[in-house]
């Protein structure tokens, strides 16, 4: 793919800056209308059906139109394939 991927890893928790990661993605989106830059968060804890912090993140994604640029990959044992 011709995409550039910005990767972050860690537990999806308010202390980890996931909301700031999404805010950064929104700023990049404004400067990259072609959608070449994608954002991937690898780690446990994102549940978009939640009414807690994940629900807040889901709302942030929806209101900024990041649905096709931001992905949550969950937990993996080996990040090497992700780095490729």
N, C-alpha and C positions, 0 to 999 in steps of 0.2 A: 504494500500500500504506500501511497505518497504522504501518509499522515506522519506528523511528529507527535509523539506521545509524551506527556508530562506525567510522571509516575510518583505517587506518594504511597507510603505503607504505614499501617498501624491500626490499632483498634479505633473503630468509629465511635468517638466520644467527644464531648464538648471541649475537653482539655487538649485535644490533638490538633485543633485548627482546621477541621474539615470545612467549616463554614468559610474560613479565609481562603482555603483551596478553591472552593466554589466561587467566591468573589473574584479571585484571580482569573479563574476560567471565564467569568463573565466579561472581565476587562479584555482578555485576549480575544474573545469572541467578537467584540466591537471592532478590533483591529484586524481580524482575520475572517472576513465574511465568507470566504471560500470554504471554511471549515477544515483546513489542513491540520490544525492543532487539536488533539484529543486529550482528555484528562482521565486518568485511571487511578483509582484508590484501591489498593489491595489490603484487605484486613477484615477481621470479624466485626459484626455489629450493625451493619446497615440493613434496616428492615423498613422499606417504604410504607408498609401498612401501619406502622407504629404511629401513635399519637405523641410520642416523646421526641427526643432529639432527632431521630431519623425522619420523623414526620416534618419537622422543621426544615431539615435538609431537602426533603422531597419538595416542599413548598418553594424553597429557594431555587431549586433546579427548574421547577415549572414556571415560576414568575420571571426568570431570566432567560428562558428558552434554551436551556442547556441540555435538554433531553437526549440529543443525538451526539453530544460532545463529551459527556461525563458518564463514566461507567464505574461500578463498584464490583470488584472481582472476587471478593471473599478471601478466604485463607488458602494459601498454597504452601506446600512443604519446600518447594524449590522455585526460586524466582528467576532462574536462568532463562526459562522459556519466555517469561514476561519481558526480560531485558532484551531479548532478540527482537 
